[in-house]
């Protein structure tokens, strides 16, 4: 009898938990009366994109139902079009209301979706406005006359300053909103750009509820683990081809201090950090120090990778499998954001992570006396 009661309680708990985690998405596009297929998509536009569900748009309406444990950023998209809207999938009822376009629809429902409006205003709005201004300046310049390199560099400098300002606003948001899941997502974005000790400090400031989500636990494990890429571990070896198609192994550099630098030609923060890496490389390249660059560029875009190497003056060894976020070395090192780097000593042991600007130079100077 006791076993039957316990089993019954287990089923009751499971049913109650499932009910608590249920979501319903109710969509209405009042002027789209023609039938169409609608998709619910995770990571739309990224290499790990996957379709979670699909349904029909009928008489301007569609509905999705399911279960979600922790919030997830998702998109709803109309088949065979670029019409889509991105929001947070969370427990409860979420409504999407518009006329003839998802892109311009309004999302309501859910605590995080409500918070996102404030997050956008505090953190993202300024950068988006400046990006539009820079795009417009470039279009006008191109239509009026040939664009010289000085003009391009001035736009690039403004974009770099905008990204720095946006990162500062992200940092402030995390500090002032420790109970928000958006703070966790923002910290994950910044984790590849901040020194690991600073990321750890910010993580500790998040509320227990946020830290104990699936994403929070994963980040916590990465920040405080003793895994294969933690400081003090021997750097996992790998082989990838250089710009000439020749295989290069990380272990080929044993006997030197090596900065293993993950970047990509399309990554603005990476390109902004490259001058700092060039400075340190040129200063210490004759003192048992080198850099090995691993690019997360994409297949079919090798020319962009090579052009960025030349433009930024990256004269050290560069490798890539041109497999974007699925780069084998990036997966081996659990790289989730770039730029990200690992400083490796002559014995092959990791002695530093995510060193930027002055912090990178100071650490290399300390080690190479």
Beta strands, then each sheet from edge to edge (+ up, - down):
strand 1: 22-29
strand 2: 36-42
strand 3: 50-57
strand 4: 61-67
strand 5: 72-78
strand 6: 84-89
strand 7: 92-98
strand 8: 106-108
strand 9: 239-241
strand 10: 247-249
strand 11: 257-263
strand 12: 289-295
strand 13: 317-319
strand 14: 340-344
strand 15: 350-353
sheet 1: 4+ 1- 7- 8+
sheet 2: 3+ 2- 5+ 6-
sheet 3: 9+ 10-
sheet 4: 13+ 12+ 11+ 14- 15+
end
